[in-house]
Amino acid sequence: MKTSSRDHLVHLENSWGYIPDGLYVWNKIQRMYSPKNVLEIGFHLGHSTTWMLDEFTDANVVSISPGFEHTLDGAKLLADTREQQANAMKDVFGDRFTWIPKGTIDAYDDLEPYGPFDFALIDGQHSYEHTALDLNCCSHFGVRQLLIDNIDQWQVLSAVNHSRWNMVRMFPYVSDDNINVMGLLVL
């Protein structure tokens, strides 16, 4: 049963990181793979997490994202909001949702009890180094197909091109008047 309300979601003024609602990509992934155990790298404020949990009705999502953003102004506000949002997500989705407030490099031990994963969404930091680390984390935990956001950014695309992952499809979308692209990757 899909969630009918989005009341639990917050939108911060002048913020970033929201994959828009209504993208057909989630339904397409459900029909192609029927994910049951999903790893999400890059929770931010739970928007894409909500879209996945709504569409992947038989799936659990384990999401990692640092609790504290070191490089942003208003970092304490964002950290508090992210924690509040994770708690609200837990209230809405119960045991189908788990948030681990750590970056990828620090989350391996915490992820072990939840793996292996059969699908992943990568929407974390979009540098070459972080993308490569996120792709390796997915491989380590058994993921063989994933969506990666912002593959249109050269550092993300470069990391994918230097990995064992193969892009099989692209999903462009508009967010904040910018064209972004999600890539479907397989091993």
C-alpha positions in Angstrom: 0.0 0.0 0.0 1.4 3.4 -1.0 1.7 6.3 1.4 -1.0 8.8 0.5 0.5 11.8 2.4 3.8 13.6 2.1 3.2 15.6 5.3 6.3 14.1 6.9 8.6 15.7 4.4 10.4 19.0 4.9 11.7 21.5 2.3 14.3 23.8 3.6 14.4 27.3 2.1 17.4 27.7 -0.3 18.2 24.0 0.1 19.3 21.4 -2.4 19.1 17.7 -2.7 15.5 16.9 -3.6 14.8 14.4 -6.4 11.3 15.5 -7.5 8.3 13.4 -6.8 6.4 11.8 -9.7 9.3 10.4 -11.6 8.5 7.3 -13.5 11.9 5.8 -12.7 10.8 4.3 -9.4 7.9 2.4 -11.0 10.2 1.3 -13.8 12.7 0.0 -11.2 9.9 -1.8 -9.3 8.8 -3.5 -12.5 12.3 -4.4 -13.6 13.8 -5.6 -10.3 11.2 -5.7 -7.5 13.8 -4.7 -4.9 13.4 -6.1 -1.4 16.5 -4.8 0.4 17.7 -1.4 -0.8 20.8 0.5 0.2 20.5 4.3 -0.1 23.7 6.4 0.0 22.7 10.0 0.6 19.5 10.3 2.7 19.6 14.1 2.9 16.0 14.8 4.1 14.3 11.6 2.9 12.6 12.6 -0.3 13.9 9.9 -2.6 13.7 7.5 0.4 10.0 8.2 0.5 9.5 7.7 -3.2 11.3 4.3 -3.0 9.4 3.1 0.0 6.1 4.2 -1.6 6.8 2.4 -4.9 8.8 -0.6 -3.6 6.0 -1.7 -1.3 7.7 -5.0 -0.2 11.1 -3.4 0.3 13.2 -2.2 3.2 15.5 0.8 2.8 18.7 1.2 4.8 20.0 4.8 4.3 23.3 6.3 5.2 24.1 9.9 5.3 26.3 11.9 7.7 24.4 13.4 10.6 26.5 16.6 10.4 27.6 18.4 7.2 31.0 20.0 7.9 31.0 22.3 4.8 27.7 24.0 4.9 26.6 27.2 6.6 23.9 26.4 9.1 25.3 22.9 9.6 23.8 22.4 13.0 20.4 23.3 11.7 20.7 20.8 8.9 22.0 18.1 11.2 19.1 18.6 13.6 16.6 18.7 10.7 18.1 15.5 9.2 17.8 13.7 12.5 14.2 14.9 13.0 13.4 13.9 9.4 14.8 10.4 10.0 12.7 10.0 13.1 9.6 11.1 11.2 10.4 8.6 8.4 10.6 5.9 11.1 7.2 6.9 12.4 5.7 6.7 8.9 7.5 3.6 7.5 8.4 1.7 10.7 10.9 -1.2 10.3 11.0 -0.8 6.6 13.3 2.2 7.1 16.6 2.4 8.9 18.9 5.4 9.0 22.6 5.1 9.8 24.0 8.6 10.4 27.4 8.0 8.9 29.3 8.6 5.7 30.1 5.6 3.5 33.6 5.1 4.7 32.5 4.9 8.3 29.3 2.9 7.8 30.6 -0.6 6.7 30.3 -2.2 10.1 26.9 -0.8 10.7 25.7 -2.0 7.3 26.8 -5.6 7.7 23.7 -6.8 9.6 21.4 -5.4 6.9 23.2 -6.8 3.8 23.3 -8.1 1.3 21.4 -5.6 -0.7 19.7 -6.3 -4.0 19.4 -2.6 -5.2 20.9 0.8 -4.4 20.4 4.5 -4.9 23.6 6.6 -4.8 22.9 10.3 -4.3 25.7 11.2 -1.9 28.6 13.5 -2.5 29.3 14.0 -6.2 33.1 14.0 -6.2 35.1 11.4 -8.1 36.5 10.0 -4.8 33.1 9.7 -3.0 31.4 8.2 -6.1 34.1 5.6 -6.4 33.8 4.8 -2.7 30.0 4.5 -3.0 30.2 2.2 -6.0 32.7 0.0 -4.2 30.4 -0.1 -1.1 27.5 -1.3 -3.3 29.7 -4.0 -4.8 30.9 -5.1 -1.3 27.3 -5.5 -0.1 26.1 -7.5 -3.1 24.3 -4.9 -5.2 24.3 -5.7 -8.9 22.0 -2.9 -10.1 21.7 0.6 -8.9 20.6 4.1 -9.7 23.1 6.9 -9.4 21.9 10.5 -9.4 23.8 13.3 -11.1 25.6 11.1 -13.6 25.6 14.2 -15.8 28.3 15.7 -13.5 31.7 15.0 -14.9 33.3 13.7 -11.7 30.4 11.2 -11.1 30.5 10.0 -14.8 34.3 9.7 -14.6 34.1 7.5 -11.5 31.5 5.3 -13.2 33.7 5.0 -16.3 36.7 4.0 -14.2 34.7 1.3 -12.4 33.4 -2.2 -13.3 29.8 -0.8 -13.5 28.1 -0.5 -16.8 25.4 2.2 -17.5 22.4 0.6 -19.3 19.9 3.5 -19.2 19.7 7.2 -18.4 16.7 8.9 -16.8 16.8 12.7 -17.3 14.6 14.9 -15.1 14.2 18.6 -14.3 14.7 19.9 -10.8 15.0 23.6 -9.9 15.0 24.5 -13.6 18.1 22.3 -14.1 18.3 19.1 -16.1 19.7 16.3 -14.1 20.3 12.7 -15.1 20.0 9.5 -13.1 21.9 6.5 -14.5 20.9 2.8 -14.2 24.1 0.8 -13.6 24.6 -2.9 -13.5 27.6 -5.2 -12.7 
